[in-house]
Amino acid sequence: MLEKDYLSKNPNEDGYFGDYGGAFLPPQLIDHFKKISDLYEEASGSESFQEELRGIRKHYQGRPTPVYHAKNLSAKAGGAQIYLKREDLNHTGAHKLNHCMGEALLAKHLGKKKLIAETGAGQHGVALATAAAYFNLECEIHMGEVDIVKEKPNVIRMNILGCKVVPVSHGLRTLKEAVDSAFEAYLADPENSIYCIGSVVGPHPFPKMVRDFQRIVGTEAKEQILEMTGKLPEHVVACVGGGSNAMGIFSAFLEDDVQLHGVEPMGKGTKLGEHAASLAYGSEGVLHGFKSIMLQTEGGDPAPVYSVASGLDYPSVGPEQAHLFSVGRTVLGSANDTEAIDSFYELSRLEGIIPALESAHATAYATKIAKDHPGENILVNLSGRGDKDIDFVVENFGYPE
Ligand SMILES: *Cc1c(COP(=O)(O)O)cnc(C)c1O
């Protein structure tokens, strides 16, 4: 069990969750981040800010999203009953808009004109471009040239939404280079722009802000499942890339007697480079401005990572995920590529819900553990819908028998 009022006491003033977090920044950015942090505390504590956010959640995003009892999936799994928190029904089709709307609202309060970020698969880019359109802000998304070719539909979406997509042509031309490029663009004009991080990662205050904006998922889900079943679920399951959808749903159950499972992608195997299971195989280090547990080469560089789900393909996790795991409040689960693909089809065919490949890792794991827990309930965060993945899955894996 964690201390009482854990959420309001963590992170501490310096942005640490236990041993992890902090803000490792170039000197010229320290004051800017301090200002963002101070103004975030002030704004988020104000009734008008919360009122505006509540209105956006309800009238624009379409919240609350439902919790759905997946009876057919539960019967097939044989054991526990599986419930899905339907973030796939959130506007733009995933949980990411929850923090993008929050970050953009804050940018507006800070008087910023431009939102800057990187994107890998394009999901964060699309969500942020959506938020920018809503708030009438400029939006600039940095993306590796390799990803631009691979994720064409999302590039088109960003263009339609009026966002500028900046191609990044150095190094491996994927996510890591896109982060560097976006950060440089932000460094060039921190007065008028704000860097909007895509998960509970990065320097303080971003892991805290993104968690707070995602808490809506857990708050709603707890109320909904209590109403449906009359009790708390015994288990809550979420996939972990950076950890934002997991923090969103876990946050409501931290002080309860509920087992919290973070599911990491095991990709193709257990060798470095074949997976992105940062907590299972990583060690302490600093990356992208924060201290956490990460997959590293012997030389201390971020290791190459792989998962069939691009959104889980990150060599670290947010500092709070590292903390909750290291103190034993969360347990680790895993699902590999094959299990995720099987679950993608299983959920589609049994329930009529096509999940994102990221979310399919969570449902794969939930169906694996269901057998061991008859009479219990498992609440899964279905973080997004799978429309973005259908071409890729069918071309690479075909249809099941
Ligand atoms: C980006 C993404 C994830 C992974 O990010 P987290 O910060 O770990 O939540 C998971 N699911 C979907 C649908 C995503 O788009």
The ligand as a MOL file (V3000), in Angstrom:
LIG
                    3D

  0  0  0     0  0            999 V3000
M  V30 BEGIN CTAB
M  V30 COUNTS 15 15 0 0 0
M  V30 BEGIN ATOM
M  V30 1 C 0.6200 5.9310 -27.7320 0
M  V30 2 C -0.2640 4.8190 -27.3880 0
M  V30 3 C 0.0220 3.9330 -26.3170 0
M  V30 4 C 1.2950 3.9980 -25.5190 0
M  V30 5 O 1.5080 5.1560 -24.7780 0
M  V30 6 P 1.3330 5.2080 -23.1980 0
M  V30 7 O 1.9030 6.5340 -22.8460 0
M  V30 8 O 2.1290 4.0730 -22.6110 0
M  V30 9 O -0.0910 5.0770 -22.8990 0
M  V30 10 C -0.8930 2.9480 -26.0050 0
M  V30 11 N -2.0460 2.8080 -26.7090 0
M  V30 12 C -2.3530 3.6230 -27.7480 0
M  V30 13 C -3.6320 3.4040 -28.4710 0
M  V30 14 C -1.4900 4.6480 -28.1170 0
M  V30 15 O -1.8010 5.4540 -29.1490 0
M  V30 END ATOM
M  V30 BEGIN BOND
M  V30 1 1 1 2
M  V30 2 1 2 3
M  V30 3 2 2 14
M  V30 4 1 3 4
M  V30 5 2 3 10
M  V30 6 1 4 5
M  V30 7 1 5 6
M  V30 8 2 6 7
M  V30 9 1 6 8
M  V30 10 1 6 9
M  V30 11 1 10 11
M  V30 12 2 11 12
M  V30 13 1 12 13
M  V30 14 1 12 14
M  V30 15 1 14 15
M  V30 END BOND
M  V30 END CTAB
M  END
